[in-house]
Amino acid sequence: MASSSKNFIRNAREALADQELQRALLNVKRGFIVKREAAVEKLPEFDALRAEARAIKDHTLGHLDLYLEAYERKVVENGGSVHYAADAAEARDIVLSLCRAAGAKRVAKGKSMISEEIGLNAHLEEAGIDVVETDLGEYVIQIRGDRPSHIIAPIVHLNKEAIEADFRRAHRKFPVGRKFKSVADLVTEARAVLRETFVTADVGITGANLLIAETGTSVIVTNEGNGDLTQTLPRVHIVLASIEKVVPTLEDAMTILRLLARSATGQDMATYTSFATGSRRAGDPDGPSAYHVVLLDNGRSEMLGSAFQDMLRCIRCGACLNHCPVYGAIGGHAYASVYPGPMGAVLTPALQGISHARDLPNASSFCGRCEEVCPMGIPLPKMMRAWRERDAEAGGPSFKERIALKTWAYAAKRPRLYHALASIFVSLLARRAGAMGRLSRLPFGKAWTRTRDFPAPQGKTFHQLYAKAKRRALS
C-alpha cells in the first residue's frame, strides 16, 4: 500500500478489490456500532455529558497556555519532568535522549497514536534500542511490519487466520504443531512472549488519553493489563502526549471518561483506566524511579483560533471512523495516514498540508453521521468543507474539476437557467433509464457506474413537483 495520502484514490480502489479486507471490515459494524448504540441507550444523560465535555474542552483550549503551565508545575512537584517538543523531530530526539540517559537497551511501549505520528519506533531502533509494542493489536502490527488501520483497533483489517500465520512465523520457540482453536489461544501465546518484555524493559513509554492540570496526572484507558505493566515495572516512565490532551480537573476528566469507552467500544468504562502521577515515592511498593512527560505541538498551536480549532476537542474514540460509510468500505490503510476516517480527513491536512492530503477531505458523502455520533460534537463535515475551500483557493482541483465547478456555479447563480437545464437533464435521464429506473452507464459518471448502477430521476425536478402540488392545493 502506498505510504502517501496523495495516493488515496489508488489506495481506495485496491481496498475495494481486497476480498479479505472487505470481510474483515464487517467486524466494524458488529464490534462497534451496535455496542455503542446499546451503551448510549443505557445512559439517559449521555447528551448532557456531551454538552458538558464540549464546554470543558472549549474552555481549556481558550486558556491552553495557563493549563499547560499548571500541569507542568504539578508534574514537577510530584518529582517528574516536562519536555516540550515543537515538532516530530524534536519529540523523537527528546525521547531518544531520555532513553540513552537511562542506559536503555529495551523499551516497552503502550499504545500511542502520537508515537505513530512522530515515527518513534524506527528512530529508537536505528539508535540500537529494542522497542516492543505491548498492546496486542500493536504487537501484531509490529511483527507484520504493518501500520494500524484504526485508532483504537489497529488490526481491525485482519482476521484470525492471518494473525495465526504471523505468530507461527515470528514465535519460533513454540512447538510447530501447536493448535490455535480460538482467539484466546493467540492471546495466551502473546502474553507468554510479552511477559519477558515487561520484566526486562529499562524504559516504559505510554501515550495519554488525558492530562490533568489539577494533579499533574496522566490517564490511559486500555482493555489489557499492558498499560499498567508498561508504566510501573520499568525504571523510567515516559508519557508521550499532544498539548490538547490537558483538562483542568479530575472531575472534568471523569466527565470525558464516561463518554470515551461508550463511544469507542460500547463499554460503560474500559477494563483499565489508569492514573500515573510522578515517580515512585518513599514507601511505594512499585513504580518508576523517573517520570517524564513529552508534550508535542506539531501544528496544534496553529489550529488554535482557526477554522479547525474544534478538531482539538477530539478524544480519539474512533466513533467517526466506525460510522463513516467511506471508512467502512475501504478501511484505514487507504488514507495512508496515522489518522484515518473523518477525523483524519481534518487532522491530516493540518499536519501534512492540504497539498499532500487534498483527497482526504473529499472522501466523504457528507451524510453527517460522524458529527452525529462524535461525543465531543466536533463539526467534522464543516471542517472538511473548509479544507475543500482552501484546496480550491490554492488551485488544488484538476482542470476538469475546476471547469465543472465553474459551469455549475454559473448556472446556479441564474435560477431560470438552472431550472431549465435541470428539467432537461432529469427528463433525459429518466427516459434513458426506461422501466428499470436505473442507469448502468452515465456520462461524466464512469467512476460511479463502474461498480454500481445509478438510480434515475423520476422524470420531474423537485421544483416542478412542488409547483404541481401547489396548484392542486389551490384548485
N, C-alpha and C positions, 0 to 999 in steps of 0.2 A: 504494500500500500504506500502511495506517495506520502512524503512527510510534510508537504507544504499545503497550507489552506488554499493556495492558488489552484490546486488540482481537485477542488471539491467536486465538480461536475463529473470528472472521470472517476473519482473515487466512488461517487454515488451510484454510477452505472455498474461498477464492479460489485458493489454491495448488494444491489438489487438482483444480480445474477448469481450470487453466492447462496446456494440452497441450504447449506449447513448454518450459515448466519441467519437466514430467514427463519429457520426452525428454532434457533436459539432465542431470537428476538420475541418469540411468542411468550417467553418467560416473563417479559417486562409486564405484560398485562396481568398474568396470573400472580406474579410475585409482588407487584407494587400497586397497581391501580385499584384492584378490588380491595386489598387490605387497607389502603389509605381511606377509601370511602367508608369502610366499616369503622375504622378508628375515629374518623371525624364525626360520624353519626352518633357515636357514644359520648361525645363531648359537647354538650349544648353551648358552652361558652367559647367554642373554637373561633368564631368570627370576632368575638370581643377580644380574645387573646391576640388575634392577628392585628387588630387596630392598635392594641397596646404595644405590641412588639414593634410595629412600624413606627410609632411615636418615639419609642426608646431609641431605635437606630437613627431616626432623623435628628433627634436631639443630640445624640453622640457625635454624629457626623458634623453637625453645626458647631461643635466645640471639641473637635477631634484632638487638636493640639493640647488642650488642657487635660483631657482624659489620658492621653498617652504619657504626659508628664507625671500625672498622678499614679498611673500604673507603674512607671519606671521607679518612682520613689518607693513604692511598696515592695517591689521586687528586690531592690537594694536593701531595704530594711530587713527583709527576710533572708538575706545572705546570698542573693543572686546577682546577676549582671544582665544588663540590657544592651544590645548592639543594634544599631540602625543601619540598614542597607538601602541605598538609593535604587539599585537595580540588581538584576540576577547575578551578574558577575561579582559584584561586591558581596552579595549574600553567600555565594559559593565560597569565596575566599575567606570570609569570616568563619564559616563552619569548618573549613579545612584547617585554619589556624588553631581553632579550639581543639580539634581532634589531634593535631600534632602536639599541642601543648600538653595534652593528656597522655601522649605516647600511645595513641590508639592504633591497634592492629586490626581490630574488628569493631564494626558498628552495627548495632541492632536498630532497625528502623520501623516505626509505626507508620500507619497510612498517613500520607501528607500530599495533598494536591500542590502545595507550594513547592515541595521538593521536586515534583514533576515539572512544575513551571520553570524552575531555575536550572533543571538538568543536574541535580546534585549528585546522584549516584555515580554517573560517569566521571564527574570531577574528582570525587573521592577515590574511585577505583584507579584512575590514572596516577594518583599520588601513592598507590600501593596499599590502600586501605581496603579490607574486605568488608563489603556492605551487604547486609542480609535483610530483605524485607520480611517482616514477621506477620503482617496481615495475610491471611490465607490467599485471598484474591491477588494481592500484590506479589506474593511469593510465586504464585503460578505465572503471573506476568513476567517476573524476573527470570525464572528458569527457561521461559519460552523466548526471551529476548523480544518481548512484545510491548505494547503500550495499553494502558487502561482504556476501556471503551465507555465507561460510565463513571461518574464521580463518586458514587457510593458502592457500586457493584462492578469492580474493574473487569471481571471475567463473565459478564452477562452475555457476551458474544460466543462463549464456549459451551460445549456440552460435556457430560461426564466422560465420555469415551476419549475425547481429546485430552482432558486432564490426566486420565489414567495413562495414556501413552506418554505424556510428558514425565510423569512420575517414574515410569519404568525406564525411561531414558536417563533421567537425572539421578535417581536413587539407586546406585549400583550395589550398595551394601546389603540390600534386602533380597530375599530369595526370588529367583527369576519366575518361579511358578506360582507366586502368591496370587490370591484372588481378591478382586475388588467387587464385592457384591452390592455395595451401596456407597453413597456419598460419605457416610460415616467412616467407612474404611479408608477413604482418601484422607479425611481429616485426621484420623488416628496416625497414619503414616507421616503426614506433615508435622503433626505435633512432636513425634519422635525425632524428626530431623531438626526442628527448630529449638527443641529444648536445650541442645548444646549451645546454640547461639545466645540464648538468654543468659546462660551461666558464664560464658567466656567473653561476652562483649565488654569492651572498655568504655564505650560511649553509647548512649541510647538517644535517638532522635525521634521526636514526635511532632505532629502538627498541633493545631489548636482549633477547636470549634469556636471557643470564646476565650477572651482575656478579661478578667475582672479588675477594674481600676481600684475598687474599694479595698481589695485584699492582696492584689498582686498575684492572683491565681490564674493558671492556665487550665482549661477544661477540654477533655477529649471524650468523645462519645463513640463507643465501639460495641460490637456484639461478640467479640472474642476477648480472651484474657491477655492478649499480646500487648495491648496498650499499657496496662498496669505493669507488666513484667519489663517492658522496654524502658519505662521511666523510673523504675525503682531499683532494679538489680545492677545496672552498670554504675561505674564510679561517677560518671558525668552524664547529666541530662541536658540536652539541647532542645529547646522549643523553637520551632520554625513557623512563623505566622505572618500574615499580612496586616497592615496597620489598621484596617477597618474592623478587625475582629474584636476590638475592645468594646466593653459595655460598662456603664458606671458602677452598678452594684450587684451583689449576689442575688438579690430579689429580681433584678432585671434579667440576669442570666437564667433564672428558673422559669421566667415567663417564656423566654425563647426556647428553652429546652422542652417545654411542654408542647411546642409546635413542631420541633425538629424531627423527632422519631416518628410521630404520627404522619408527617408529610413525606418522610423518606421511606420508611419500611412498614408503616401501619401499626407500629408498636406504641403502647402508651408511653413507655420510656425505653431507651436502649438497654441491653443487658448490663452494660457497664457505662456509667457516667463518672469519670474520674477527675479529681481535682488535685493539682500539684502546686504547692506554694513554697518555693525556695528549696534550699538544700537541706540535708539531714541535720537535725538539731540534737543537742545533747539529750540522751535518753531515748531517742528514736531507734526502734529495732532494725530499721532498714531505710533505704533511700540513698540518693546520690550525695557525694561529698561536694559536688559543684553543680550549679544550676545556671544555665544561660538561656536568654531569650533573644532570638534574632528576628527583628521586625523589618519586614520587606515593604518597600513602597512600590517600585516597578510600575509607575504610571498611575497609581491610585490617587495620589495627591492632585494630579492634573484633572481627574474626574470630578473632584470636589467643585461645586459651583457650576458645573457644566450640565449639558442635557443628559449626561449619563451618570449623574451622582446617585440616582436611585438604585443603580446596579450594586452599589456598595452596601446595600442592605442585605444582600444575598447571604444565606446561611448554609449554602451548599447541600441542600436536602435532596436535590435531584428530581423533585416533583415535576418541574417543567419538562425535563427530558422524558420522564415516564409517560406523560400525557401528550407529547408532541407527535403528530402523525408523521412528520418528516423523520424525526429520530427513530420512531418505531418502525419505519420502513428500511432505514439504511444503517442504523447503529451509530456508534460514536467514532469509529476509526475514519469514516469518510470525511469528518470535519478536520482531520489532521491537526488537531489542537488538543491541549490538555483539557480544555473546557468545551465540550460539545453541546449540541442541542440549542434551545432558545437562549439560555444564559451565556453559552459560548458565542452565539451569534452577536451578542452585545459586547461581551468582555474581550473576546479575541481581537477584534479590530482595535480596541483600546490599548491592548498590549503589543500587537504586531503592526498596527497601522492598517487603515482601510484598504490600501493598495495591495496588501498581502492577503486580505481576508474578505474581499468585496462580495464573494458569492455567499458567504455565511448569512448576512442579514437578509439576503434574497431567498434563502432556503426556508421559507415559511409560507403557510397558507393564510396566515393572519386570522386563524379561527378563534384566537383569544383564549384557548384552554390554558396556556402557560400562565397567563396573568390570573386567570380564574382560580387556579389551584395553588399559586405561589403563596406560602404562608406569610410572606412579608409584603404582599401586594405590589410587587415590582411591575411597572408598566412595560413589559418586555416588547410587545408589538410597537408601542410608541417609540421606543429607543431604536428598534430595528429600522423603523421608518426614518428616524433621524440619521442613521448611518447611510441609508439609501440616498437621502438628500445630499449628504456630504460627498458621497461617491459620485453622484451626478454632477455636483458643482466642480469636482476635481477632474471631470472628464472620464470617469471610470467606465461607464457603459460603452458597449461597442457601437460602431457607426450605425448598424441596423437597429439596435435598441433605441439610440437617440432619435433616429428618423421616425421610428414607430411612435415614440412618446410625443414627439413634436406634432406629428399628424393627429394623434388622438387629442392632444391639448388644443390644437387649432379648432377641431370640431366641437370639443366640449365647451369652449368659450362662446360658441354660437348655437344656442339651443335649437333653433329651427333646422339648421343644417344637421346637427347631431341626431335629432329625432327622425329626420327624413332618411339619413343613412342607416340608422338603426332599424327602421322599418323595412328598408330594402334588404338588409343582410339577414334579418330574422326570417323574413318570408322566403328568401333563397335557401337558407339552411334548413328550414322546415320542409320545403319541397324536395330538397336533395336527400333528406333522411327518409322520406316516404313513410310507409306504415310502421317500419321498425322503430322510428323515433330516435335513432342513434346514427352517428357518423363514424365510419371506420377510417376515413381519411378526411383531413381538414387542411385547407390552405393556411400556411403560416402556423400550423399546429402539429407538425410532424412529431415533435417531442412528446406531445400528449398521446396522439393516436398510434404511436409506435408500440405501446404496451396496453392500451385500453381504448374503448370507444368513447366518443364524445356525445353526451346527451343533447339532442337537438332542441331548439326553442319550439314553443307550441304554435308558432305562426304569427303572433302579435306581440308587440312590445308591452311593457308594463303600463306605459302612458296611454297606449291605445285601449288596453283592457280597462284601465281606470276611467277613461273618458266614456267608454261604453256603459260601464256600471253606473256612472254619474247620470248619464242621460236616462237610463232606466229608472233610476230613483226619482228623477224629476218628472217623468212622464206619468 
